[in-house]
Amino acid sequence: MLIQAGEGLRFSEGDSQTLLYGNGRTVWANDLGPHCTISPNDILINEPLAPYYCRGDLVRSLDHISKIPGPACVLGDFVPYRR
């Protein structure tokens, strides 16, 4: 599934393991899994390889105070949810 990269990914409220992409009435969720520990207070850096997000793209984090890079995580499948 390809998700247009024009709008940024964001953390799900209260769940730092799930990234959301909202587009109209459909919200796409991507579960990073327990192996990826990005803090919801970190700056999220998206690195799509094309104008779309897709499985296998990297997201990285950057500590918002110290600017120290955090982990890089690989995106999994995007699951659509209707609002």
mmCIF file as gemmi writes it, N, C-alpha and C atoms, coordinates in Angstrom:
data_model
loop_
_atom_site.group_PDB
_atom_site.id
_atom_site.type_symbol
_atom_site.label_atom_id
_atom_site.label_alt_id
_atom_site.label_comp_id
_atom_site.label_asym_id
_atom_site.label_entity_id
_atom_site.label_seq_id
_atom_site.pdbx_PDB_ins_code
_atom_site.Cartn_x
_atom_site.Cartn_y
_atom_site.Cartn_z
_atom_site.occupancy
_atom_site.B_iso_or_equiv
_atom_site.pdbx_formal_charge
_atom_site.auth_seq_id
_atom_site.auth_asym_id
_atom_site.pdbx_PDB_model_num
ATOM 1 N N . MET Axp A 1 ? 0.845 -1.172 0 1 0 ? 1 A 1
ATOM 2 C CA . MET Axp A 1 ? 0 0 0 1 0 ? 1 A 1
ATOM 3 C C . MET Axp A 1 ? 0.896 1.243 0 1 0 ? 1 A 1
ATOM 4 N N . LEU Axp A 2 ? 0.643 2.166 -0.898 1 0 ? 2 A 1
ATOM 5 C CA . LEU Axp A 2 ? 1.41 3.408 -0.98 1 0 ? 2 A 1
ATOM 6 C C . LEU Axp A 2 ? 0.599 4.544 -0.385 1 0 ? 2 A 1
ATOM 7 N N . ILE Axp A 3 ? 1.236 5.333 0.474 1 0 ? 3 A 1
ATOM 8 C CA . ILE Axp A 3 ? 0.605 6.469 1.133 1 0 ? 3 A 1
ATOM 9 C C . ILE Axp A 3 ? 1.361 7.715 0.71 1 0 ? 3 A 1
ATOM 10 N N . GLN Axp A 4 ? 0.662 8.709 0.17 1 0 ? 4 A 1
ATOM 11 C CA . GLN Axp A 4 ? 1.326 9.925 -0.306 1 0 ? 4 A 1
ATOM 12 C C . GLN Axp A 4 ? 2.078 10.597 0.835 1 0 ? 4 A 1
ATOM 13 N N . ALA Axp A 5 ? 3.327 10.993 0.588 1 0 ? 5 A 1
ATOM 14 C CA . ALA Axp A 5 ? 4.207 11.509 1.635 1 0 ? 5 A 1
ATOM 15 C C . ALA Axp A 5 ? 4.076 13.016 1.845 1 0 ? 5 A 1
ATOM 16 N N . GLY Axp A 6 ? 3.122 13.671 1.232 1 0 ? 6 A 1
ATOM 17 C CA . GLY Axp A 6 ? 2.966 15.112 1.399 1 0 ? 6 A 1
ATOM 18 C C . GLY Axp A 6 ? 2.62 15.516 2.817 1 0 ? 6 A 1
ATOM 19 N N . GLU Axp A 7 ? 1.815 14.724 3.482 1 0 ? 7 A 1
ATOM 20 C CA . GLU Axp A 7 ? 1.447 14.97 4.867 1 0 ? 7 A 1
ATOM 21 C C . GLU Axp A 7 ? 2.312 14.095 5.757 1 0 ? 7 A 1
ATOM 22 N N . GLY Axp A 8 ? 2.793 14.638 6.856 1 0 ? 8 A 1
ATOM 23 C CA . GLY Axp A 8 ? 3.699 13.892 7.708 1 0 ? 8 A 1
ATOM 24 C C . GLY Axp A 8 ? 3.03 12.837 8.553 1 0 ? 8 A 1
ATOM 25 N N . LEU Axp A 9 ? 3.821 11.86 8.948 1 0 ? 9 A 1
ATOM 26 C CA . LEU Axp A 9 ? 3.365 10.865 9.888 1 0 ? 9 A 1
ATOM 27 C C . LEU Axp A 9 ? 3.385 11.475 11.281 1 0 ? 9 A 1
ATOM 28 N N . ARG Axp A 10 ? 2.527 10.997 12.15 1 0 ? 10 A 1
ATOM 29 C CA . ARG Axp A 10 ? 2.482 11.474 13.53 1 0 ? 10 A 1
ATOM 30 C C . ARG Axp A 10 ? 2.204 10.286 14.445 1 0 ? 10 A 1
ATOM 31 N N . PHE Axp A 11 ? 2.541 10.467 15.718 1 0 ? 11 A 1
ATOM 32 C CA . PHE Axp A 11 ? 2.272 9.419 16.695 1 0 ? 11 A 1
ATOM 33 C C . PHE Axp A 11 ? 0.792 9.382 17.029 1 0 ? 11 A 1
ATOM 34 N N . SER Axp A 12 ? 0.302 8.188 17.274 1 0 ? 12 A 1
ATOM 35 C CA . SER Axp A 12 ? -1.049 8.027 17.785 1 0 ? 12 A 1
ATOM 36 C C . SER Axp A 12 ? -1.066 8.551 19.215 1 0 ? 12 A 1
ATOM 37 N N . GLU Axp A 13 ? -2.137 9.225 19.594 1 0 ? 13 A 1
ATOM 38 C CA . GLU Axp A 13 ? -2.228 9.784 20.943 1 0 ? 13 A 1
ATOM 39 C C . GLU Axp A 13 ? -2.207 8.66 21.972 1 0 ? 13 A 1
ATOM 40 N N . GLY Axp A 14 ? -1.224 8.714 22.863 1 0 ? 14 A 1
ATOM 41 C CA . GLY Axp A 14 ? -1.109 7.724 23.925 1 0 ? 14 A 1
ATOM 42 C C . GLY Axp A 14 ? -0.462 6.409 23.504 1 0 ? 14 A 1
ATOM 43 N N . ASP Axp A 15 ? 0.027 6.317 22.263 1 0 ? 15 A 1
ATOM 44 C CA . ASP Axp A 15 ? 0.638 5.078 21.79 1 0 ? 15 A 1
ATOM 45 C C . ASP Axp A 15 ? 1.839 5.413 20.922 1 0 ? 15 A 1
ATOM 46 N N . SER Axp A 16 ? 3.036 5.357 21.499 1 0 ? 16 A 1
ATOM 47 C CA . SER Axp A 16 ? 4.237 5.74 20.762 1 0 ? 16 A 1
ATOM 48 C C . SER Axp A 16 ? 4.721 4.641 19.818 1 0 ? 16 A 1
ATOM 49 N N . GLN Axp A 17 ? 4.024 3.522 19.754 1 0 ? 17 A 1
ATOM 50 C CA . GLN Axp A 17 ? 4.394 2.444 18.843 1 0 ? 17 A 1
ATOM 51 C C . GLN Axp A 17 ? 3.584 2.478 17.548 1 0 ? 17 A 1
ATOM 52 N N . THR Axp A 18 ? 2.626 3.406 17.461 1 0 ? 18 A 1
ATOM 53 C CA . THR Axp A 18 ? 1.776 3.482 16.276 1 0 ? 18 A 1
ATOM 54 C C . THR Axp A 18 ? 1.89 4.854 15.634 1 0 ? 18 A 1
ATOM 55 N N . LEU Axp A 19 ? 2.199 4.861 14.345 1 0 ? 19 A 1
ATOM 56 C CA . LEU Axp A 19 ? 2.234 6.098 13.573 1 0 ? 19 A 1
ATOM 57 C C . LEU Axp A 19 ? 0.957 6.204 12.761 1 0 ? 19 A 1
ATOM 58 N N . LEU Axp A 20 ? 0.454 7.429 12.631 1 0 ? 20 A 1
ATOM 59 C CA . LEU Axp A 20 ? -0.77 7.667 11.885 1 0 ? 20 A 1
ATOM 60 C C . LEU Axp A 20 ? -0.513 8.613 10.729 1 0 ? 20 A 1
ATOM 61 N N . TYR Axp A 21 ? -1.272 8.417 9.684 1 0 ? 21 A 1
ATOM 62 C CA . TYR Axp A 21 ? -1.286 9.311 8.536 1 0 ? 21 A 1
ATOM 63 C C . TYR Axp A 21 ? -2.75 9.555 8.227 1 0 ? 21 A 1
ATOM 64 N N . GLY Axp A 22 ? -3.196 10.815 8.332 1 0 ? 22 A 1
ATOM 65 C CA . GLY Axp A 22 ? -4.589 11.134 8.071 1 0 ? 22 A 1
ATOM 66 C C . GLY Axp A 22 ? -4.761 11.749 6.712 1 0 ? 22 A 1
ATOM 67 N N . ASN Axp A 23 ? -5.732 11.24 5.964 1 0 ? 23 A 1
ATOM 68 C CA . ASN Axp A 23 ? -6.007 11.771 4.642 1 0 ? 23 A 1
ATOM 69 C C . ASN Axp A 23 ? -7.51 11.687 4.418 1 0 ? 23 A 1
ATOM 70 N N . GLY Axp A 24 ? -8.214 12.814 4.619 1 0 ? 24 A 1
ATOM 71 C CA . GLY Axp A 24 ? -9.661 12.811 4.459 1 0 ? 24 A 1
ATOM 72 C C . GLY Axp A 24 ? -10.336 11.984 5.531 1 0 ? 24 A 1
ATOM 73 N N . ARG Axp A 25 ? -11.239 11.118 5.118 1 0 ? 25 A 1
ATOM 74 C CA . ARG Axp A 25 ? -11.995 10.31 6.072 1 0 ? 25 A 1
ATOM 75 C C . ARG Axp A 25 ? -11.279 9.026 6.461 1 0 ? 25 A 1
ATOM 76 N N . THR Axp A 26 ? -10.165 8.748 5.817 1 0 ? 26 A 1
ATOM 77 C CA . THR Axp A 26 ? -9.419 7.528 6.122 1 0 ? 26 A 1
ATOM 78 C C . THR Axp A 26 ? -8.134 7.876 6.859 1 0 ? 26 A 1
ATOM 79 N N . VAL Axp A 27 ? -7.873 7.167 7.951 1 0 ? 27 A 1
ATOM 80 C CA . VAL Axp A 27 ? -6.621 7.293 8.7 1 0 ? 27 A 1
ATOM 81 C C . VAL Axp A 27 ? -5.884 5.978 8.54 1 0 ? 27 A 1
ATOM 82 N N . TRP Axp A 28 ? -4.615 6.07 8.204 1 0 ? 28 A 1
ATOM 83 C CA . TRP Axp A 28 ? -3.786 4.883 8.01 1 0 ? 28 A 1
ATOM 84 C C . TRP Axp A 28 ? -2.88 4.724 9.225 1 0 ? 28 A 1
ATOM 85 N N . ALA Axp A 29 ? -2.86 3.542 9.817 1 0 ? 29 A 1
ATOM 86 C CA . ALA Axp A 29 ? -2.047 3.259 11.005 1 0 ? 29 A 1
ATOM 87 C C . ALA Axp A 29 ? -0.902 2.321 10.634 1 0 ? 29 A 1
ATOM 88 N N . ASN Axp A 30 ? 0.254 2.569 11.247 1 0 ? 30 A 1
ATOM 89 C CA . ASN Axp A 30 ? 1.424 1.736 11.029 1 0 ? 30 A 1
ATOM 90 C C . ASN Axp A 30 ? 2.001 1.383 12.394 1 0 ? 30 A 1
ATOM 91 N N . ASP Axp A 31 ? 1.959 0.117 12.746 1 0 ? 31 A 1
ATOM 92 C CA . ASP Axp A 31 ? 2.469 -0.343 14.039 1 0 ? 31 A 1
ATOM 93 C C . ASP Axp A 31 ? 3.968 -0.602 13.92 1 0 ? 31 A 1
ATOM 94 N N . LEU Axp A 32 ? 4.754 0.147 14.686 1 0 ? 32 A 1
ATOM 95 C CA . LEU Axp A 32 ? 6.212 -0.006 14.642 1 0 ? 32 A 1
ATOM 96 C C . LEU Axp A 32 ? 6.69 -1.248 15.376 1 0 ? 32 A 1
ATOM 97 N N . GLY Axp A 33 ? 5.859 -1.787 16.24 1 0 ? 33 A 1
ATOM 98 C CA . GLY Axp A 33 ? 6.222 -2.99 16.98 1 0 ? 33 A 1
ATOM 99 C C . GLY Axp A 33 ? 7.064 -2.686 18.204 1 0 ? 33 A 1
ATOM 100 N N . PRO Axp A 34 ? 7.237 -3.66 19.069 1 0 ? 34 A 1
ATOM 101 C CA . PRO Axp A 34 ? 7.946 -3.454 20.338 1 0 ? 34 A 1
ATOM 102 C C . PRO Axp A 34 ? 9.453 -3.243 20.182 1 0 ? 34 A 1
ATOM 103 N N . HIS Axp A 35 ? 10.021 -3.6 19.039 1 0 ? 35 A 1
ATOM 104 C CA . HIS Axp A 35 ? 11.465 -3.463 18.835 1 0 ? 35 A 1
ATOM 105 C C . HIS Axp A 35 ? 11.876 -2.024 18.559 1 0 ? 35 A 1
ATOM 106 N N . CYS Axp A 36 ? 10.933 -1.15 18.264 1 0 ? 36 A 1
ATOM 107 C CA . CYS Axp A 36 ? 11.235 0.246 17.935 1 0 ? 36 A 1
ATOM 108 C C . CYS Axp A 36 ? 10.756 1.142 19.074 1 0 ? 36 A 1
ATOM 109 N N . THR Axp A 37 ? 11.676 1.806 19.734 1 0 ? 37 A 1
ATOM 110 C CA . THR Axp A 37 ? 11.324 2.601 20.914 1 0 ? 37 A 1
ATOM 111 C C . THR Axp A 37 ? 11.582 4.084 20.673 1 0 ? 37 A 1
ATOM 112 N N . ILE Axp A 38 ? 10.729 4.692 19.866 1 0 ? 38 A 1
ATOM 113 C CA . ILE Axp A 38 ? 10.789 6.132 19.646 1 0 ? 38 A 1
ATOM 114 C C . ILE Axp A 38 ? 9.905 6.799 20.685 1 0 ? 38 A 1
ATOM 115 N N . SER Axp A 39 ? 10.431 7.798 21.356 1 0 ? 39 A 1
ATOM 116 C CA . SER Axp A 39 ? 9.645 8.538 22.345 1 0 ? 39 A 1
ATOM 117 C C . SER Axp A 39 ? 8.69 9.493 21.637 1 0 ? 39 A 1
ATOM 118 N N . PRO Axp A 40 ? 7.445 9.6 22.115 1 0 ? 40 A 1
ATOM 119 C CA . PRO Axp A 40 ? 6.505 10.546 21.493 1 0 ? 40 A 1
ATOM 120 C C . PRO Axp A 40 ? 6.947 12 21.655 1 0 ? 40 A 1
ATOM 121 N N . ASN Axp A 41 ? 7.909 12.266 22.533 1 0 ? 41 A 1
ATOM 122 C CA . ASN Axp A 41 ? 8.437 13.623 22.696 1 0 ? 41 A 1
ATOM 123 C C . ASN Axp A 41 ? 9.56 13.929 21.705 1 0 ? 41 A 1
ATOM 124 N N . ASP Axp A 42 ? 10.046 12.908 21.018 1 0 ? 42 A 1
ATOM 125 C CA . ASP Axp A 42 ? 11.12 13.099 20.04 1 0 ? 42 A 1
ATOM 126 C C . ASP Axp A 42 ? 10.583 13.742 18.764 1 0 ? 42 A 1
ATOM 127 N N . ILE Axp A 43 ? 11.485 14.279 17.985 1 0 ? 43 A 1
ATOM 128 C CA . ILE Axp A 43 ? 11.152 14.796 16.666 1 0 ? 43 A 1
ATOM 129 C C . ILE Axp A 43 ? 11.196 13.615 15.704 1 0 ? 43 A 1
ATOM 130 N N . LEU Axp A 44 ? 10.129 13.432 14.948 1 0 ? 44 A 1
ATOM 131 C CA . LEU Axp A 44 ? 10.05 12.323 14.012 1 0 ? 44 A 1
ATOM 132 C C . LEU Axp A 44 ? 10.553 12.772 12.65 1 0 ? 44 A 1
ATOM 133 N N . ILE Axp A 45 ? 11.519 12.046 12.105 1 0 ? 45 A 1
ATOM 134 C CA . ILE Axp A 45 ? 12.1 12.368 10.806 1 0 ? 45 A 1
ATOM 135 C C . ILE Axp A 45 ? 11.696 11.274 9.828 1 0 ? 45 A 1
ATOM 136 N N . ASN Axp A 46 ? 10.912 11.651 8.829 1 0 ? 46 A 1
ATOM 137 C CA . ASN Axp A 46 ? 10.449 10.694 7.826 1 0 ? 46 A 1
ATOM 138 C C . ASN Axp A 46 ? 11.436 10.676 6.673 1 0 ? 46 A 1
ATOM 139 N N . GLU Axp A 47 ? 11.723 9.506 6.171 1 0 ? 47 A 1
ATOM 140 C CA . GLU Axp A 47 ? 12.652 9.373 5.059 1 0 ? 47 A 1
ATOM 141 C C . GLU Axp A 47 ? 12.054 8.518 3.946 1 0 ? 47 A 1
ATOM 142 N N . PRO Axp A 48 ? 10.961 8.971 3.309 1 0 ? 48 A 1
ATOM 143 C CA . PRO Axp A 48 ? 10.411 8.167 2.217 1 0 ? 48 A 1
ATOM 144 C C . PRO Axp A 48 ? 11.373 8.163 1.032 1 0 ? 48 A 1
ATOM 145 N N . LEU Axp A 49 ? 11.443 7.043 0.344 1 0 ? 49 A 1
ATOM 146 C CA . LEU Axp A 49 ? 12.33 6.914 -0.804 1 0 ? 49 A 1
ATOM 147 C C . LEU Axp A 49 ? 11.679 7.415 -2.089 1 0 ? 49 A 1
ATOM 148 N N . ALA Axp A 50 ? 10.401 7.689 -2.033 1 0 ? 50 A 1
ATOM 149 C CA . ALA Axp A 50 ? 9.638 8.159 -3.187 1 0 ? 50 A 1
ATOM 150 C C . ALA Axp A 50 ? 8.602 9.157 -2.666 1 0 ? 50 A 1
ATOM 151 N N . PRO Axp A 51 ? 7.742 9.671 -3.513 1 0 ? 51 A 1
ATOM 152 C CA . PRO Axp A 51 ? 6.717 10.598 -3.017 1 0 ? 51 A 1
ATOM 153 C C . PRO Axp A 51 ? 5.612 9.893 -2.226 1 0 ? 51 A 1
ATOM 154 N N . TYR Axp A 52 ? 5.839 8.63 -1.879 1 0 ? 52 A 1
ATOM 155 C CA . TYR Axp A 52 ? 4.869 7.858 -1.112 1 0 ? 52 A 1
ATOM 156 C C . TYR Axp A 52 ? 5.58 7.159 0.041 1 0 ? 52 A 1
ATOM 157 N N . TYR Axp A 53 ? 4.846 6.995 1.157 1 0 ? 53 A 1
ATOM 158 C CA . TYR Axp A 53 ? 5.337 6.135 2.229 1 0 ? 53 A 1
ATOM 159 C C . TYR Axp A 53 ? 4.932 4.716 1.861 1 0 ? 53 A 1
ATOM 160 N N . CYS Axp A 54 ? 5.806 3.781 2.129 1 0 ? 54 A 1
ATOM 161 C CA . CYS Axp A 54 ? 5.427 2.392 1.911 1 0 ? 54 A 1
ATOM 162 C C . CYS Axp A 54 ? 6.214 1.507 2.867 1 0 ? 54 A 1
ATOM 163 N N . ARG Axp A 55 ? 5.792 0.273 2.922 1 0 ? 55 A 1
ATOM 164 C CA . ARG Axp A 55 ? 6.458 -0.722 3.763 1 0 ? 55 A 1
ATOM 165 C C . ARG Axp A 55 ? 7.947 -0.731 3.428 1 0 ? 55 A 1
ATOM 166 N N . GLY Axp A 56 ? 8.784 -0.706 4.464 1 0 ? 56 A 1
ATOM 167 C CA . GLY Axp A 56 ? 10.226 -0.738 4.264 1 0 ? 56 A 1
ATOM 168 C C . GLY Axp A 56 ? 10.899 0.628 4.356 1 0 ? 56 A 1
ATOM 169 N N . ASP Axp A 57 ? 10.119 1.723 4.28 1 0 ? 57 A 1
ATOM 170 C CA . ASP Axp A 57 ? 10.702 3.058 4.459 1 0 ? 57 A 1
ATOM 171 C C . ASP Axp A 57 ? 11.18 3.226 5.895 1 0 ? 57 A 1
ATOM 172 N N . LEU Axp A 58 ? 12.147 4.121 6.091 1 0 ? 58 A 1
ATOM 173 C CA . LEU Axp A 58 ? 12.681 4.385 7.432 1 0 ? 58 A 1
ATOM 174 C C . LEU Axp A 58 ? 12.066 5.627 8.048 1 0 ? 58 A 1
ATOM 175 N N . VAL Axp A 59 ? 11.86 5.579 9.353 1 0 ? 59 A 1
ATOM 176 C CA . VAL Axp A 59 ? 11.562 6.761 10.157 1 0 ? 59 A 1
ATOM 177 C C . VAL Axp A 59 ? 12.621 6.796 11.241 1 0 ? 59 A 1
ATOM 178 N N . ARG Axp A 60 ? 13.071 7.979 11.559 1 0 ? 60 A 1
ATOM 179 C CA . ARG Axp A 60 ? 14.099 8.162 12.595 1 0 ? 60 A 1
ATOM 180 C C . ARG Axp A 60 ? 13.578 9.147 13.626 1 0 ? 60 A 1
ATOM 181 N N . SER Axp A 61 ? 14.254 9.168 14.757 1 0 ? 61 A 1
ATOM 182 C CA . SER Axp A 61 ? 13.885 10.131 15.784 1 0 ? 61 A 1
ATOM 183 C C . SER Axp A 61 ? 15.096 10.977 16.158 1 0 ? 61 A 1
ATOM 184 N N . LEU Axp A 62 ? 14.793 12.129 16.712 1 0 ? 62 A 1
ATOM 185 C CA . LEU Axp A 62 ? 15.814 13.064 17.168 1 0 ? 62 A 1
ATOM 186 C C . LEU Axp A 62 ? 15.323 13.633 18.484 1 0 ? 62 A 1
ATOM 187 N N . ASP Axp A 63 ? 16.133 13.529 19.532 1 0 ? 63 A 1
ATOM 188 C CA . ASP Axp A 63 ? 15.738 14.08 20.827 1 0 ? 63 A 1
ATOM 189 C C . ASP Axp A 63 ? 15.511 15.576 20.675 1 0 ? 63 A 1
ATOM 190 N N . HIS Axp A 64 ? 14.35 16.058 21.118 1 0 ? 64 A 1
ATOM 191 C CA . HIS Axp A 64 ? 14.001 17.47 20.892 1 0 ? 64 A 1
ATOM 192 C C . HIS Axp A 64 ? 14.822 18.438 21.727 1 0 ? 64 A 1
ATOM 193 N N . ILE Axp A 65 ? 15.499 17.975 22.764 1 0 ? 65 A 1
ATOM 194 C CA . ILE Axp A 65 ? 16.316 18.867 23.594 1 0 ? 65 A 1
ATOM 195 C C . ILE Axp A 65 ? 17.796 18.765 23.213 1 0 ? 65 A 1
ATOM 196 N N . SER Axp A 66 ? 18.335 17.555 23.245 1 0 ? 66 A 1
ATOM 197 C CA . SER Axp A 66 ? 19.772 17.385 23.008 1 0 ? 66 A 1
ATOM 198 C C . SER Axp A 66 ? 20.117 17.275 21.523 1 0 ? 66 A 1
ATOM 199 N N . LYS Axp A 67 ? 19.12 16.992 20.681 1 0 ? 67 A 1
ATOM 200 C CA . LYS Axp A 67 ? 19.31 16.776 19.233 1 0 ? 67 A 1
ATOM 201 C C . LYS Axp A 67 ? 20.132 15.525 18.938 1 0 ? 67 A 1
ATOM 202 N N . ILE Axp A 68 ? 20.211 14.615 19.899 1 0 ? 68 A 1
ATOM 203 C CA . ILE Axp A 68 ? 20.904 13.344 19.701 1 0 ? 68 A 1
ATOM 204 C C . ILE Axp A 68 ? 19.991 12.417 18.898 1 0 ? 68 A 1
ATOM 205 N N . PRO Axp A 69 ? 20.512 11.813 17.828 1 0 ? 69 A 1
ATOM 206 C CA . PRO Axp A 69 ? 19.683 10.898 17.036 1 0 ? 69 A 1
ATOM 207 C C . PRO Axp A 69 ? 19.252 9.684 17.841 1 0 ? 69 A 1
ATOM 208 N N . GLY Axp A 70 ? 18.03 9.275 17.611 1 0 ? 70 A 1
ATOM 209 C CA . GLY Axp A 70 ? 17.496 8.076 18.249 1 0 ? 70 A 1
ATOM 210 C C . GLY Axp A 70 ? 17.479 6.927 17.266 1 0 ? 70 A 1
ATOM 211 N N . PRO Axp A 71 ? 16.627 5.943 17.517 1 0 ? 71 A 1
ATOM 212 C CA . PRO Axp A 71 ? 16.616 4.762 16.652 1 0 ? 71 A 1
ATOM 213 C C . PRO Axp A 71 ? 16.013 5.052 15.279 1 0 ? 71 A 1
ATOM 214 N N . ALA Axp A 72 ? 16.362 4.207 14.346 1 0 ? 72 A 1
ATOM 215 C CA . ALA Axp A 72 ? 15.72 4.191 13.032 1 0 ? 72 A 1
ATOM 216 C C . ALA Axp A 72 ? 14.807 2.973 13.01 1 0 ? 72 A 1
ATOM 217 N N . CYS Axp A 73 ? 13.613 3.164 12.514 1 0 ? 73 A 1
ATOM 218 C CA . CYS Axp A 73 ? 12.639 2.078 12.474 1 0 ? 73 A 1
ATOM 219 C C . CYS Axp A 73 ? 12.13 1.896 11.056 1 0 ? 73 A 1
ATOM 220 N N . VAL Axp A 74 ? 11.836 0.671 10.723 1 0 ? 74 A 1
ATOM 221 C CA . VAL Axp A 74 ? 11.327 0.331 9.4 1 0 ? 74 A 1
ATOM 222 C C . VAL Axp A 74 ? 9.805 0.271 9.469 1 0 ? 74 A 1
ATOM 223 N N . LEU Axp A 75 ? 9.148 0.956 8.531 1 0 ? 75 A 1
ATOM 224 C CA . LEU Axp A 75 ? 7.692 0.933 8.49 1 0 ? 75 A 1
ATOM 225 C C . LEU Axp A 75 ? 7.192 -0.429 8.037 1 0 ? 75 A 1
ATOM 226 N N . GLY Axp A 76 ? 6.102 -0.854 8.658 1 0 ? 76 A 1
ATOM 227 C CA . GLY Axp A 76 ? 5.441 -2.089 8.25 1 0 ? 76 A 1
ATOM 228 C C . GLY Axp A 76 ? 4.267 -1.768 7.346 1 0 ? 76 A 1
ATOM 229 N N . ASP Axp A 77 ? 3.247 -2.591 7.411 1 0 ? 77 A 1
ATOM 230 C CA . ASP Axp A 77 ? 2.055 -2.375 6.595 1 0 ? 77 A 1
ATOM 231 C C . ASP Axp A 77 ? 1.211 -1.236 7.16 1 0 ? 77 A 1
ATOM 232 N N . PHE Axp A 78 ? 0.589 -0.471 6.271 1 0 ? 78 A 1
ATOM 233 C CA . PHE Axp A 78 ? -0.367 0.554 6.67 1 0 ? 78 A 1
ATOM 234 C C . PHE Axp A 78 ? -1.762 -0.069 6.669 1 0 ? 78 A 1
ATOM 235 N N . VAL Axp A 79 ? -2.481 0.149 7.777 1 0 ? 79 A 1
ATOM 236 C CA . VAL Axp A 79 ? -3.823 -0.409 7.92 1 0 ? 79 A 1
ATOM 237 C C . VAL Axp A 79 ? -4.819 0.76 7.894 1 0 ? 79 A 1
ATOM 238 N N . PRO Axp A 80 ? -5.797 0.734 6.967 1 0 ? 80 A 1
ATOM 239 C CA . PRO Axp A 80 ? -6.748 1.836 6.876 1 0 ? 80 A 1
ATOM 240 C C . PRO Axp A 80 ? -7.868 1.724 7.918 1 0 ? 80 A 1
ATOM 241 N N . TYR Axp A 81 ? -8.252 2.871 8.478 1 0 ? 81 A 1
ATOM 242 C CA . TYR Axp A 81 ? -9.397 2.984 9.379 1 0 ? 81 A 1
ATOM 243 C C . TYR Axp A 81 ? -10.239 4.145 8.915 1 0 ? 81 A 1
ATOM 244 N N . ARG Axp A 82 ? -11.552 3.967 8.899 1 0 ? 82 A 1
ATOM 245 C CA . ARG Axp A 82 ? -12.472 5.032 8.498 1 0 ? 82 A 1
ATOM 246 C C . ARG Axp A 82 ? -12.855 5.855 9.717 1 0 ? 82 A 1
ATOM 247 N N . ARG Axp A 83 ? -12.901 7.2 9.559 1 0 ? 83 A 1
ATOM 248 C CA . ARG Axp A 83 ? -13.311 8.092 10.657 1 0 ? 83 A 1
ATOM 249 C C . ARG Axp A 83 ? -14.821 8.087 10.768 1 0 ? 83 A 1
